[in-house]
Amino acid sequence: MQLTDATFAESTKTGTVLVEFWAQWCGPCHMLSPVLDEIDRERDDLTVLKINADENTATARDYQVMSLPTMLLFRDGVPIRQIVGARPKSRLLAELDDALSA
């Protein structure tokens, strides 16, 4: 699901949500996209959402997103981990599990 500045707060306020900040020109973002789609399908405890940082600059600014891709992990509306850069699925899952177990 694609977020916008207008839908971001409502979509991240409950549950565990991983948001990828991406842009059309970002090669690593396109490499990461199928990995995030797999994680979204496989994990019932996590919702994966995406927001285009070029089209939604207010949210990117509010969360100080300086590089793409950047992923923010939210628990009930509170950001609990920031992950910058593309990663293999196994490493990303390990980082997510580490953040969620804390």
C-alpha positions in Angstrom: 0.0 0.0 0.0 1.3 3.4 -0.9 1.1 6.1 1.7 0.9 9.9 1.3 1.5 12.8 3.6 -2.2 12.8 4.3 -2.5 9.1 5.2 0.8 8.5 6.9 -0.1 9.2 10.6 -3.4 7.2 10.4 -1.8 4.2 8.8 1.1 3.9 11.2 -0.7 4.6 14.5 -1.7 1.0 15.4 0.1 -2.3 15.3 3.6 -2.9 13.9 4.2 -1.2 10.7 7.4 -1.1 8.5 7.4 1.9 6.1 9.8 2.2 3.2 10.7 5.6 2.0 11.5 5.3 -1.7 11.7 7.2 -5.0 11.3 6.2 -8.6 15.0 7.0 -9.4 16.4 4.9 -6.6 17.9 1.7 -7.9 18.4 0.1 -4.4 14.7 0.9 -3.6 13.6 -1.2 -6.6 15.9 -4.0 -5.5 14.4 -3.9 -2.0 10.8 -3.8 -3.2 10.3 -7.6 -3.9 12.0 -8.4 -0.6 9.5 -6.2 1.3 6.6 -7.6 -0.6 7.7 -11.1 0.5 8.0 -10.1 4.1 4.6 -8.5 4.0 3.1 -11.7 2.7 5.0 -14.0 5.1 4.7 -12.0 8.4 1.3 -11.7 10.1 2.8 -9.6 12.9 3.9 -6.9 10.6 2.4 -4.6 7.9 4.7 -3.2 5.2 3.8 0.1 3.6 5.6 2.4 1.2 5.8 6.1 0.7 7.3 8.0 -2.2 9.7 10.5 -0.6 9.8 12.7 -3.7 6.0 13.1 -3.7 5.5 13.3 0.0 8.3 15.6 1.2 6.6 16.7 4.4 6.7 13.2 5.9 10.2 12.6 4.7 11.3 15.9 6.3 9.4 15.2 9.6 11.2 11.8 10.0 14.6 13.2 8.8 14.9 10.8 5.9 18.2 11.8 4.2 18.9 8.6 2.2 16.9 6.2 0.2 15.8 3.6 0.8 15.1 4.3 4.4 12.8 2.0 6.4 11.1 3.1 9.7 9.6 0.5 12.0 6.7 1.7 14.0 5.0 0.2 17.0 1.6 1.8 17.8 2.6 5.0 16.1 6.1 5.3 17.7 9.2 4.8 15.5 11.3 2.2 17.2 14.0 1.5 14.5 15.4 3.2 11.4 17.1 1.1 8.8 18.9 2.8 6.0 19.9 1.1 2.7 19.0 -2.1 0.9 19.7 -5.4 2.6 19.3 -9.1 1.8 16.1 -10.5 3.2 17.8 -12.6 5.9 19.6 -9.5 7.3 16.5 -7.4 7.2 14.5 -10.0 9.0 17.2 -10.3 11.7 17.2 -6.5 12.2 13.4 -6.4 12.4 13.3 -9.4 14.9 15.9 -7.7 17.0 13.9 -4.4 17.1 10.6 -6.2 17.8 12.1 -8.3 20.7 13.3 -5.2 22.5 
